[in-house]
Each structure stands twice: as C-alpha cells, then as structure tokens.
C-alpha cells in the first residue's frame, strides 16, 4: 500500500528514488497512460533516432541500490506477470522486483540484437545470475580500499563475474578517493584485472564528483601503466577466457587462468594472491 522509495541527498539524486515495475508484461489500463517499459522504450527510440550510430543500451545500477531487493505487492501486476510469483519473509505473495528488471533487459535485448546493437549493464552480477543471459557486456563499480588498506574483491567474487561473463567483456570501474589511492596500488589493480582478463577503469569517490579522468595529474602519472597493461588485457579478452585451464599450481594461493583455444593464441595468467614471494 506504499511506494517503494527512499529519500536521498546524493550528488546523483537530491530528492527521492522510486522503484517502478519496468516489466514489458505490465499493460497500462487507464486512458492515455503508459507503462514504465513504454516510457523507457520511447526514450530509447528517440535516442537512436537522433544518434543511429549508438552501439546499444546501457542499464545503470542493474542490481544496485533500491530495486534489486525490492518486492512488489500490486495485485493488478500479478495477473500480468510472465515470471513466477514469490513469497516475502512473512509468507505474503509478491513479485520480486529483480525478476521484473530481468524481463525488461530481455525485451530490450530482443529488440536490440536483430539490429546488431548491444546491451550493457553496470552493477552485476552479484545476487542474481539470470540477467547475464540478456547482456553482451557487464561490469561493476567497486572500491578497492577499506579502512585505508588496499583490499581487492575476493577470488570467489571475481570468478563469479568471470564465469557468468564467460568470453564476453567484463569491466571494472574503480570508485575510491584517488588522493588516497597510492600509485603502486594502481599497478596492483591493473595486474589483478589482467589475471582475470577484466578491463580496469576509474571513476569517482562518490560516483559523481572529482572523477579520475578529470584530473590530468592522475591519468598522466598512470599513462605508462595503461600503455603496458591494456594491450595485454585486450589480447586476453580477444582470445577468450576458458574455464578448464589444463594447468595447475602447486601453491593454493597462486591462481591460474587460461585464455584461448588450441590453434589460436593461447595464454595462461598466474596470480600470486599470498602477499609473499
């Protein structure tokens, strides 16, 4: 009986953020009304009409923030749902909002792919693997610093990203205070990204202000690292990640990944995750 919303005072929203059902199965019943999907699709069509060279559609915050864990109790939506209903923690019937978002992504992909266009989502995969089926490219924002220490995401999490992406590109967007992100950490970030064949980039401490690429002192300092590591990462990505390595390490903290098949470029990456030589 209430809106799914939250008051925010952020650089990207000074007001309220509302979760609205974007499923293409929802049909607006009032005269002159449009559904959330119809509203978004109108804007997508307008964008491609103005700029037909656009490569595709980008879903921001796919599993992030308000929407991914929200539930929908609007019973008029139940009859129109194309995915099974679920139960909340109190046993009440509802729709999982993330499933509605996946339906949105599926319909966008089905309209983009016949045109040779791509779909791309930020903030995924985490809790919901099913959206990956409808995305050509995935990525996430992540802060690799915790309590003043360099702390990359775990091998388990990165393997989850890599496995669900398979041979599609996966992009990292570093959100951190770059004045406190040491220069030697930049190369560690590049090396670890390379080990998994992920593309590293840099954003902002609050996803809005003081962006890394707005500061020439930062990106000129790190330019040699980009020139060294990005061509290697591109070569790995083009060869394609393979889950079966046919290679083993004697040390459980030294990880091996494989890129490429026999007959083409074939690479192995080795990552020492121990902190010791």
C-alpha positions as CSV (number, residue, x, y, z in Angstrom):
1,X,0.0,0.0,0.0
2,X,3.0,2.4,-0.1
3,X,5.5,3.4,-2.7
4,X,8.9,1.7,-2.8
5,X,11.1,4.8,-2.4
6,X,13.8,6.4,-0.4
7,X,14.8,10.0,0.3
8,X,18.4,10.6,-0.8
9,X,20.8,13.6,-0.6
10,X,23.5,12.5,-3.1
11,X,25.3,14.2,-5.9
12,X,23.3,12.0,-8.3
13,X,19.9,12.5,-6.6
14,X,18.8,15.2,-4.2
15,X,15.3,14.0,-3.6
16,X,13.6,10.6,-3.8
17,X,14.5,7.4,-5.6
18,X,11.4,5.3,-6.5
19,X,11.4,1.7,-7.7
20,X,8.8,1.2,-10.5
21,X,7.9,-2.0,-12.3
22,X,9.6,-1.9,-15.8
23,X,8.4,-5.3,-17.0
24,X,7.1,-5.2,-20.6
25,X,4.2,-7.5,-19.4
26,X,2.6,-4.7,-17.5
27,X,-0.1,-3.0,-19.5
28,X,-1.3,0.5,-18.7
29,X,-5.1,0.3,-18.3
30,X,-6.1,4.0,-17.8
31,X,-6.8,6.1,-20.9
32,X,-3.6,7.9,-22.1
33,X,-1.4,6.2,-19.5
34,X,1.8,4.4,-20.4
35,X,3.7,1.7,-18.6
36,X,7.2,2.1,-17.2
37,X,8.5,0.0,-20.1
38,X,6.7,2.0,-22.7
39,X,8.0,5.2,-21.1
40,X,11.6,3.9,-21.3
41,X,11.3,2.5,-24.8
42,X,10.1,5.8,-26.1
43,X,13.2,7.5,-24.9
44,X,15.4,4.6,-26.3
45,X,13.8,5.1,-29.7
46,X,14.2,8.8,-29.5
47,X,17.9,8.4,-28.7
48,X,18.5,6.1,-31.6
49,X,16.5,8.4,-33.9
50,X,18.9,11.3,-33.0
51,X,22.0,9.2,-33.0
52,X,21.7,6.0,-35.1
53,X,25.4,5.2,-34.6
54,X,24.8,4.4,-30.9
55,X,26.1,0.9,-30.1
56,X,23.3,-0.2,-27.8
57,X,21.5,0.3,-24.5
58,X,23.2,0.7,-21.1
59,X,21.4,-0.4,-17.9
60,X,22.8,1.5,-15.0
61,X,22.7,0.1,-11.4
62,X,21.3,-3.2,-12.7
63,X,21.5,-5.0,-9.3
64,X,22.5,-2.0,-7.2
65,X,20.7,0.1,-4.6
66,X,16.9,0.1,-4.1
67,X,15.4,-2.0,-6.8
68,X,17.3,-5.3,-6.7
69,X,15.9,-6.5,-3.3
70,X,12.5,-4.8,-3.5
71,X,9.3,-6.7,-3.8
72,X,6.0,-5.7,-5.5
73,X,2.6,-6.3,-3.8
74,X,0.4,-4.7,-6.5
75,X,-2.1,-7.5,-7.3
76,X,-3.1,-6.0,-10.6
77,X,0.5,-6.8,-11.7
78,X,0.3,-10.4,-10.6
79,X,-2.1,-11.4,-13.4
80,X,0.1,-9.8,-16.0
81,X,3.4,-11.3,-14.7
82,X,5.3,-13.6,-17.0
83,X,7.6,-15.0,-14.3
84,X,6.5,-16.9,-11.1
85,X,5.4,-15.0,-8.0
86,X,7.4,-15.4,-4.8
87,X,6.9,-15.2,-1.1
88,X,8.3,-12.5,1.2
89,X,9.8,-13.3,4.6
90,X,6.4,-13.1,6.2
91,X,4.9,-15.6,3.7
92,X,3.0,-12.9,1.6
93,X,2.7,-13.4,-2.1
94,X,4.6,-10.8,-4.2
95,X,6.7,-10.2,-7.2
96,X,10.5,-10.0,-6.9
97,X,11.4,-6.7,-8.5
98,X,14.7,-8.0,-9.8
99,X,12.8,-10.5,-12.0
100,X,10.8,-7.6,-13.4
101,X,14.2,-5.9,-14.3
102,X,15.4,-9.1,-16.0
103,X,12.2,-9.1,-18.1
104,X,13.0,-5.5,-19.1
105,X,16.5,-6.5,-20.0
106,X,15.3,-9.5,-22.0
107,X,12.9,-7.4,-24.0
108,X,15.5,-4.7,-24.7
109,X,17.9,-7.4,-25.9
110,X,15.3,-9.0,-28.1
111,X,14.8,-5.6,-29.8
112,X,18.5,-4.6,-29.9
113,X,20.1,-7.8,-31.2
114,X,18.3,-8.0,-34.5
115,X,19.6,-4.5,-35.2
116,X,23.2,-5.6,-34.4
117,X,23.1,-3.5,-31.2
118,X,24.4,-4.5,-27.8
119,X,23.2,-4.4,-24.2
120,X,25.4,-3.5,-21.3
121,X,24.7,-3.4,-17.5
122,X,26.5,-1.9,-14.5
123,X,26.4,-3.4,-11.0
124,X,26.0,-7.0,-11.9
125,X,26.3,-10.0,-11.4
126,X,26.0,-10.2,-7.6
127,X,22.9,-11.9,-6.2
128,X,21.0,-12.5,-9.4
129,X,22.8,-14.5,-12.2
130,X,19.8,-14.8,-14.6
131,X,20.2,-11.3,-16.1
132,X,23.5,-12.2,-17.6
133,X,21.7,-14.1,-20.4
134,X,20.5,-10.8,-21.8
135,X,23.7,-8.8,-21.6
136,X,26.6,-8.5,-24.1
137,X,28.8,-6.7,-21.6
138,X,28.7,-6.5,-17.8
139,X,30.7,-4.5,-15.2
140,X,30.6,-3.0,-11.8
141,X,31.7,-0.1,-9.6
142,X,33.9,-1.2,-6.7
143,X,36.1,0.4,-4.1
144,X,39.4,-1.5,-3.6
145,X,40.3,0.4,-0.4
146,X,38.9,-0.5,3.0
147,X,40.0,1.3,6.2
148,X,43.0,2.8,4.4
149,X,44.2,-0.5,3.1
150,X,44.3,-2.0,-0.4
151,X,41.6,-4.7,-0.5
152,X,40.6,-6.1,-3.9
153,X,37.5,-8.2,-4.3
154,X,37.8,-11.8,-3.4
155,X,38.9,-14.5,-5.9
156,X,35.5,-16.1,-5.3
157,X,33.6,-13.0,-6.3
158,X,35.8,-12.3,-9.4
159,X,35.5,-15.9,-10.5
160,X,31.7,-15.4,-10.3
161,X,31.9,-12.4,-12.6
162,X,34.3,-14.1,-14.9
163,X,32.3,-17.4,-15.1
164,X,28.9,-15.7,-15.8
165,X,30.6,-13.4,-18.4
166,X,32.4,-16.4,-20.0
167,X,34.0,-14.8,-23.1
168,X,32.1,-11.6,-23.0
169,X,34.0,-8.5,-21.7
170,X,33.7,-7.6,-18.0
171,X,34.5,-4.0,-17.0
172,X,35.7,-2.7,-13.6
173,X,35.0,0.9,-12.5
174,X,37.1,1.9,-9.5
175,X,35.2,4.2,-7.1
176,X,37.6,5.5,-4.5
177,X,39.3,8.5,-3.1
178,X,42.1,8.8,-5.7
179,X,44.1,11.2,-3.5
180,X,44.4,8.3,-1.0
181,X,44.8,5.5,-3.7
182,X,48.6,5.0,-3.8
183,X,50.4,4.9,-7.2
184,X,51.7,1.4,-6.5
185,X,48.1,0.3,-5.9
186,X,47.2,1.4,-9.5
187,X,49.6,-1.2,-10.9
188,X,48.3,-3.9,-8.5
189,X,44.8,-3.1,-9.7
190,X,46.0,-3.4,-13.3
191,X,47.8,-6.7,-12.7
192,X,44.9,-8.3,-10.9
193,X,42.5,-7.2,-13.6
194,X,44.8,-8.7,-16.2
195,X,45.0,-12.0,-14.4
196,X,41.2,-12.5,-14.9
197,X,41.1,-10.7,-18.2
198,X,39.0,-7.8,-16.9
199,X,39.1,-4.3,-18.2
200,X,40.1,-1.8,-15.4
201,X,38.9,1.8,-15.3
202,X,38.5,4.7,-12.8
203,X,35.6,6.8,-11.8
204,X,35.0,8.9,-8.6
205,X,34.9,8.6,-4.8
206,X,31.1,9.2,-4.8
207,X,30.2,8.2,-8.4
208,X,29.9,11.8,-9.4
209,X,32.4,14.4,-8.3
210,X,36.2,14.7,-8.8
211,X,36.4,12.0,-11.5
212,X,39.8,10.4,-12.1
213,X,39.8,11.3,-15.8
214,X,39.1,14.9,-15.0
215,X,42.5,15.2,-13.3
216,X,45.4,15.2,-15.8
217,X,47.9,14.8,-12.9
218,X,46.4,11.4,-12.2
219,X,45.9,9.9,-15.7
220,X,49.2,11.3,-17.0
221,X,51.0,9.7,-14.0
222,X,49.4,6.4,-14.8
223,X,49.6,6.6,-18.6
224,X,52.6,4.2,-18.8
225,X,50.6,1.6,-16.9
226,X,47.6,1.9,-19.3
227,X,50.0,1.6,-22.3
228,X,51.7,-1.5,-20.7
229,X,48.7,-3.5,-19.5
230,X,45.6,-2.6,-21.7
231,X,47.0,-4.2,-24.9
232,X,47.7,-7.4,-22.9
233,X,44.2,-7.4,-21.4
234,X,42.7,-6.8,-24.9
235,X,44.7,-9.7,-26.3
236,X,43.4,-12.0,-23.5
237,X,39.9,-10.9,-24.0
238,X,40.1,-11.4,-27.7
239,X,41.5,-15.0,-27.2
240,X,38.6,-15.7,-24.8
241,X,38.5,-17.0,-21.2
242,X,38.3,-20.8,-20.8
243,X,37.1,-22.4,-17.6
244,X,39.2,-25.5,-18.0
245,X,42.9,-24.5,-17.7
246,X,44.7,-27.9,-18.1
247,X,47.3,-26.3,-15.8
248,X,47.8,-26.5,-12.1
249,X,49.7,-24.6,-9.5
250,X,51.4,-26.3,-6.5
251,X,50.5,-23.3,-4.3
252,X,46.8,-22.9,-3.4
253,X,47.3,-19.1,-3.3
254,X,48.7,-19.0,-6.8
255,X,45.8,-18.9,-9.3
256,X,46.0,-19.9,-13.0
257,X,43.6,-18.7,-15.7
258,X,43.5,-19.7,-19.3
259,X,42.6,-17.7,-22.4
260,X,42.3,-19.1,-25.9
261,X,41.9,-22.5,-27.6
262,X,44.4,-24.7,-29.4
263,X,45.0,-23.5,-32.9
264,X,44.7,-19.8,-31.9
265,X,46.5,-17.5,-29.4
266,X,46.7,-19.4,-26.1
267,X,47.7,-17.7,-22.9
268,X,47.9,-18.6,-19.2
269,X,47.9,-15.9,-16.5
270,X,49.4,-16.6,-13.0
271,X,48.3,-14.6,-9.9
272,X,50.1,-14.7,-6.6
273,X,47.4,-13.9,-4.0
274,X,49.5,-14.6,-1.0
275,X,51.3,-11.4,-0.3
276,X,54.6,-13.4,-0.2
277,X,57.1,-14.1,-2.9
